[in-house]
Amino acid sequence: MRKTATGWHISHIAINGDTDCEGAPGLAANPHQDNVKFPHDVGAFLGFVWDQLDGSVIDNDRAQ
């Protein structure tokens, strides 16, 4: 996963492509296909991290 100008680019064996800053629509597809449970508000958290990176509040190392 890497930050883009408008969201994230997800690079995985099964799921690849660009998403918005909250990871929609691609991020949820992979865990759902594998029946993995995850918090419903994970997208909001990713949006928060994206905003922090975009505003230079945190760097890539901190985001990890």
C-alpha positions as CSV (number, residue, x, y, z in Angstrom):
1,M,0.0,0.0,0.0
2,R,1.4,3.4,-0.9
3,K,-0.1,6.9,-0.7
4,T,-1.1,8.6,-4.0
5,A,-2.4,12.1,-4.6
6,T,-6.0,11.0,-4.1
7,G,-5.8,8.0,-1.9
8,W,-3.9,4.7,-1.8
9,H,-2.5,2.3,-4.4
10,I,-2.9,-1.3,-3.2
11,S,-0.5,-3.8,-4.7
12,H,-1.3,-7.4,-3.7
13,I,-1.5,-10.8,-5.4
14,A,-5.3,-10.8,-5.5
15,I,-6.2,-7.1,-5.3
16,N,-4.5,-4.3,-7.1
17,G,-5.5,-0.8,-7.9
18,D,-6.2,2.7,-6.7
19,T,-8.6,3.6,-3.9
20,D,-9.8,6.7,-2.2
21,C,-8.1,8.0,1.0
22,E,-10.3,5.6,3.1
23,G,-9.3,2.6,1.0
24,A,-12.6,2.2,-0.9
25,P,-13.5,0.3,-2.9
26,G,-10.5,-2.1,-3.1
27,L,-9.2,-2.5,0.4
28,A,-12.3,-4.2,1.8
29,A,-12.6,-6.6,-1.1
30,N,-9.6,-8.7,-0.1
31,P,-10.5,-9.4,3.6
32,H,-14.1,-10.0,2.6
33,Q,-13.2,-12.7,0.0
34,D,-11.1,-14.5,2.7
35,N,-13.8,-14.1,5.4
36,V,-11.4,-12.0,7.5
37,K,-13.1,-9.9,10.2
38,F,-11.8,-6.3,10.7
39,P,-13.2,-3.1,12.3
40,H,-15.9,-1.4,10.3
41,D,-14.2,2.0,10.8
42,V,-10.8,1.0,9.5
43,G,-11.5,3.2,6.4
44,A,-11.9,6.3,8.7
45,F,-8.5,5.4,10.3
46,L,-6.9,5.1,6.9
47,G,-8.4,8.5,5.9
48,F,-6.9,10.0,9.1
49,V,-3.4,8.5,8.3
50,W,-3.7,9.7,4.7
51,D,-4.6,13.3,5.9
52,Q,-1.6,13.2,8.4
53,L,0.7,12.2,5.6
54,D,-0.7,14.7,3.1
55,G,-0.3,17.5,5.6
56,S,3.3,16.4,6.4
57,V,2.2,15.9,10.1
58,I,3.8,12.5,10.0
59,D,6.3,10.8,7.6
60,N,6.1,7.4,5.9
61,D,8.1,5.7,8.7
62,R,5.6,7.0,11.3
63,A,2.7,5.9,9.2
64,Q,4.1,2.4,9.2
